[in-house]
C-alpha cells in the first residue's frame, strides 16, 4: 500500500538465501531461522528433514519437503545448502521473493575449505595447500564428484561450471547472470556492514540482524599463506576471484548510494553495541569456546574435517524469555534446522493402542 508519513515499510518475509559454503553463511542462516520462527514463516526444507537440498546436484523443486507440482503451495524462506538453479527455485517461493547471498575472499575461502574438507579427493593426498597448488592438476580431477570443494566453490554454488573458461567474455556473462538473479550480495569480511545492508534491503529492525558467529573455526588452525601461494590460489580460483572482486565493489557502491558512510558507521556501532550487550546478558565467559568446553550438548556444533568448530555456553538461571532469546542466538544450524522442521511438519501422533477389554473375575 501507500507509505504514510513516518510509517516504516513492513518487513520483507519472502526470501531466497544462497548459502555459499564457508562464508559466514551459517550465521546468516541463524538470523533467517530466528526471523522465520518469530514471524511464523514457512521454510523450504530438504525432503525428509535433511540439511542440504541434494547438494551438489543443481536444485530441483522436488527436493523440497511438501512441494507438489499440483499444489501452488509456496514457502517463505529458502536457505539450505543448494546449487542454485533459478527456474526451479521459482517454483517453491513467491515471485516477490528477495534473493541474496554472501561471498568470501577466495583466498581465505580455499584455505578454509582445505582444512574443513580435508577428506575431499583432491586434498586427501597432499600435506598442505602449498603442495596442492604447486601442481593442482596432479591431484585435482574435474570428473570427481567432490571436485567443487577444491576449485571455484562459489562459482559452483551459484550454478556455474568451476572448470569453465575464464575469458573476459565468459566472466561478464556469469556476472550479468548473477546480477539478473540476485537482488544483492553481502561480503563476509565486512559482516557488520553486510548486516546493516541486509536490514535496509529487507526493512528489518536491528535485533533481527544481531548474531554471534556460528560454525567458525578455532584460529589456532589458521596460518597466513606466503604471497607466491596467494597468487597461485587466485589464478586457480580465477572465476571465484572475478565474482568476489566485482561484487565487493558493487557492495560498497550500494552502501554509499543507500546509506552513506556516516549513517553506516552509526548503524554498525549500534549493531556492535547491541551484540556486546547480548553477549554480556547471555554468555558465560567472554565468547566462543572449543567443542570440549560446550556443556550443553544441544548447543554443540557439528565438528568437521580438521577444523575445531567453536560454540558457546549460556549463563545459568536466565529469566525464561531472555533464555529463549539467548538460546536461539547460539543454537547451531543443524539443531535449529531440526527444531524448525519438527515444528513445520509435526510427526503424526502415535496410533492409540486399543484399551485392554475388562476381563471379569471368574
Residue pairs with C-beta under 8 A, 6 or more apart in sequence:
3 9
8 203
9 203
10 203
11 39
11 202
11 203
11 204
11 205
11 208
12 98
12 201
12 202
12 203
12 204
13 39
13 41
13 76
13 77
14 74
14 76
14 77
14 93
14 94
14 96
14 97
14 98
15 32
15 76
15 77
15 78
15 79
15 93
15 97
15 98
15 99
15 100
15 202
16 77
16 78
16 79
16 89
16 93
16 97
16 98
16 99
16 100
17 25
17 28
17 29
17 32
17 77
17 78
17 79
17 100
17 101
18 82
18 84
18 99
18 100
18 101
18 157
18 158
18 182
19 25
19 26
19 28
19 29
19 79
19 80
19 81
19 82
19 101
19 157
20 101
20 102
20 103
20 104
20 153
20 154
20 157
20 158
21 81
21 109
21 113
21 149
21 153
21 157
22 104
22 109
22 112
22 113
22 116
22 153
23 102
23 103
23 104
23 109
23 154
23 188
24 102
24 104
24 188
24 191
24 213
24 216
25 102
25 188
26 214
26 215
26 332
26 333
27 191
27 211
27 212
27 213
27 214
27 215
27 216
28 79
28 102
28 186
28 198
28 211
29 79
29 214
29 333
29 336
30 211
30 214
30 328
30 329
30 331
30 333
30 336
31 195
31 198
31 208
31 209
31 211
32 77
32 79
33 79
33 328
33 333
33 336
33 337
33 340
34 208
34 328
34 329
35 41
35 204
35 208
36 42
36 43
36 76
36 77
36 340
37 328
37 340
37 343
38 208
41 76
41 77
42 75
42 76
42 77
42 344
43 75
43 76
43 77
43 78
43 79
43 80
43 340
43 341
43 344
44 53
44 64
44 65
44 67
44 75
44 77
44 78
44 80
44 92
44 93
45 64
45 65
45 66
45 80
45 337
45 340
45 341
45 344
45 345
46 52
46 53
46 54
46 63
46 64
46 65
46 80
47 62
47 63
47 64
47 65
48 65
49 65
49 337
49 338
49 341
49 342
49 345
51 80
51 81
51 333
51 334
51 337
52 80
52 81
52 82
53 59
53 63
53 64
53 80
53 81
53 82
54 60
54 63
54 82
55 81
55 82
55 83
56 83
56 145
56 146
56 148
56 156
57 63
57 83
58 83
58 84
58 85
58 88
58 159
59 82
59 83
59 84
59 85
59 88
59 89
60 85
60 88
61 67
61 69
61 88
61 89
61 91
61 92
62 69
63 82
64 75
64 78
64 92
65 341
65 345
66 73
66 75
66 345
67 73
67 91
67 92
69 91
74 92
74 93
74 94
75 92
75 93
76 93
76 94
77 93
78 89
78 92
78 93
78 97
80 337
82 89
82 157
83 156
83 157
83 159
84 157
84 158
84 159
84 181
85 159
86 159
86 181
98 183
98 201
98 202
99 181
99 182
99 183
100 182
100 183
100 184
100 185
100 186
100 198
100 201
101 158
101 182
101 185
101 186
102 185
102 186
102 187
102 188
102 194
103 154
103 185
103 186
103 187
103 188
103 243
103 244
103 247
103 248
104 112
104 154
104 187
104 188
104 189
104 244
105 189
105 244
106 152
106 154
106 233
106 234
106 237
106 240
106 241
106 244
107 225
107 230
107 233
107 234
108 189
109 153
109 154
109 237
109 240
110 129
110 150
110 153
110 233
110 236
110 237
111 129
111 222
111 225
111 233
112 217
112 307
113 120
113 149
113 150
113 153
114 123
114 129
114 132
115 217
115 221
115 305
115 306
115 307
116 217
116 304
116 305
116 306
116 307
117 123
117 146
117 149
117 150
117 305
118 124
118 305
118 306
119 305
120 146
120 149
120 150
121 141
121 144
121 146
121 147
122 132
122 136
122 139
122 140
122 141
122 144
122 146
122 147
122 149
122 150
122 151
123 132
123 139
123 149
123 150
125 139
126 132
126 139
129 225
129 229
129 233
130 225
130 226
130 229
132 139
132 140
132 150
133 229
133 232
133 233
133 236
134 232
136 150
136 151
136 236
139 150
140 147
140 150
140 151
141 147
142 163
147 162
147 163
148 156
148 157
148 162
151 162
151 163
151 236
151 237
152 162
152 163
152 237
152 238
152 239
152 240
153 162
153 237
153 240
154 240
154 243
154 244
155 161
155 162
155 164
155 174
155 239
155 240
155 243
156 162
158 174
158 178
158 243
160 174
160 177
160 239
162 239
164 170
164 174
164 239
166 238
166 239
166 242
171 239
171 242
174 239
174 242
174 243
175 242
175 243
175 246
178 185
178 243
178 247
183 201
184 197
184 201
184 251
184 254
185 247
185 250
185 251
186 194
186 197
186 198
186 251
187 193
187 194
187 247
187 248
187 251
188 194
190 251
192 268
192 271
192 272
193 255
193 264
193 268
194 251
195 209
195 210
195 211
195 271
196 209
196 255
196 259
196 264
196 267
196 268
196 271
197 251
197 254
197 255
197 258
197 259
198 204
198 209
199 205
199 206
199 208
199 209
199 267
200 258
200 259
206 270
206 271
206 274
207 274
209 271
210 271
210 274
210 275
210 278
210 329
211 275
211 329
212 275
212 278
212 279
212 283
212 287
212 288
212 312
212 329
212 330
213 288
213 310
214 301
214 330
214 332
214 333
215 301
215 309
215 332
215 333
216 288
216 309
216 310
217 307
217 308
217 309
217 310
218 290
218 307
218 308
218 309
218 310
220 308
221 306
221 307
221 308
225 233
234 241
255 261
255 264
259 267
278 325
278 326
278 329
279 286
279 287
281 315
281 318
281 322
281 326
282 312
282 314
282 315
282 318
282 322
282 325
282 326
282 329
282 330
283 312
283 313
283 314
283 315
283 326
283 330
284 312
284 313
284 314
284 315
284 316
285 313
287 312
288 310
288 311
288 312
289 310
289 311
289 312
289 313
290 308
290 310
291 300
291 301
291 303
291 308
291 309
291 310
291 311
293 313
294 300
294 311
294 312
294 313
295 313
296 313
296 314
298 331
298 335
299 311
299 312
299 313
299 314
299 327
299 330
299 331
299 332
299 335
300 311
300 332
301 309
301 310
301 311
301 332
301 333
301 334
302 309
302 332
302 334
303 309
311 330
311 332
312 330
314 323
314 326
314 327
314 330
315 326
318 326
328 336
331 339
